[in-house]
Amino acid sequence: MDIDRNAPIIVAEEVRVLAPPARVWNLLTEIDRWPDWNPDINTAVLDGAVAVGATFRWTTAGLAIVSTIGEVVPGKRLGWSGDTDGIFGIHVWTLEPGDPTGRTTLVRTVESWSGEIAQQDPETMRGLLKAAITAWLGHLRAEVEAREGVIALLR
């Protein structure tokens, strides 16, 4: 699965997390629990298991979204697509060991937005998406590292 490389809005970000990829994967795929650690997500309900074709309903930034999982490579890649209010988004997460010991994870995420709303003011929309993705990565990192008991001074 890939984003729409021709979309007017594409944002890619990454962060290194002081935990193994399996721990990051476990948190990322507990979709129903996203609101527990990401204050920007109000609700999230997965219909079934994390699998290609499964859907989840979630709300964020006042938007109700229904997303369909399009790729699952356990421990490595998770991708979904969904649309809301004139925006069609494709979001792909990639996890890989961040060091030779496998004790850290490089988390990469990329998202594209297309559709009528995305085309009206791409620069503003890109800024909104960048802020949202940067915050999500920060919340993910903080939660995984808290669960791992990582001391903030080690960063």
N, C-alpha and C positions, 0 to 999 in steps of 0.2 A: 504494500500500500504506500502511496506517496501523496503528498499534497498536490494541489493544482499549481503547477509551476508557472502558469500564465495568469494567475489571479492578481488582481490589483493590489492585494495586501498579503504580504508574507512576512512572518516574524520567526526567527530562529534564535534560541538562547540555549545556554548550557550552564551547568553547575557541577562542581565536584562535591560529593557527599562522603562523609567519613563513616561509611558502612558498606558491606558487601552488596553486590547487585541483587542478590536474592531478597535481602531485607527491603531494599527500595522497591523491588517488584511487588512484594507482598503488600506494602502500603499503597502503592499506586493502583493495584487491582482490587483493593477493598473499596469499591466504588460507593457502596452504601454508607461508608464511614468517612467519605471526603469532608462532609460538613463538620466532623469532629475536630479536624486539624486545619482545615482551610476556611477561614472566616469569610472568604469571598464567595463560597458556595453555600447556598441556603438549604437546598435539598438535593439528594441524589438517590435514585432507586434503580438498581439493576434488575432487569427481568431475566432471571435464570443465572447461569454461570458466565464467567468471562470466556466468551467463545465467539468466533466469527459468526456474524448474523444476529447476535444478541443485541438487545436494545437497552438503553437506560434513559431515564427521564431525570433532568436536573434543572435547577434554577441558579442563576448567577447574574449579578448586575441587573436585576429586574427582568431578566429574560428567561422564559421557559423553553427548554431545549429538549428535543428527543434525538438521541444519537444512536448510531448503529455501529457496532464494532466491526471493523473491516480487516484487521490483522491482529493475530496473537502469536507471538513467538515467545513462549514462556521464559521469563527472566531476561529477555532481550528487547522485544519490540511490542508496542501496543498502539494501535491506530483506530480512529473512529471518525465518522463524519456525521453532520447534523445541520439542520437549518432552523432559523428563527428570525422573524421580523425582517425578511429580505436579505439575510446573510446566510450563505452556505459555507460552512467551515469544515476543514479537514485537519485533524490534529494527530501527529505521530510522535510517540515517545521512543527513544532508543537508550538502552542502558548498556554500558560496557565497563569492564574492570578499569579502574582509574590508576592502578599501579600493578606491578608484577605479582604482588602477593594476593591480589583480589580483595583486599580489605577496604578499598574505597571504590566508588562508582562515579563514572562520568555520565551524567544525565543530560541528554540532548533532547530538545523538543522543538518542533517546528509546526506552524499552523498557517493555513491559507484561508483567506476570506474572499469570496466572490459574491456576486449578486448585485441587485439594484442599489441597495443602501451602501454597500462597500464601494461602489463606483462614484457615488455622489461626493464624498470627501475622503479620499484615500489617506491623506496625510494624518488627519485627525483620527480616523479609524485605526490606522497603523499604530499611532501613539497609544490609543486605548488598549489595543491588543498587546503591545509590548509591555505596558504596565501590568496587565493582567497575568501574562506569562511569567514575567520577572517575579511578581508576587507569589504566584503558584509555586515556582521553583524554590523560592525562599521558605515558604511554608512547608513544602515537602522535605527540604533539607533539614529544617529545624525539627520537624517531627521525627524523622528517621534517626537523626543524631540524638535526640532526647531519648528515644526508645533504646538506643544503643548505649546510652549513658556517656556520650562523648562530652568532654569538658570543652566549653567554648574557647578556652585559651589555646587549645590544640590546633585551631584553624589557621 
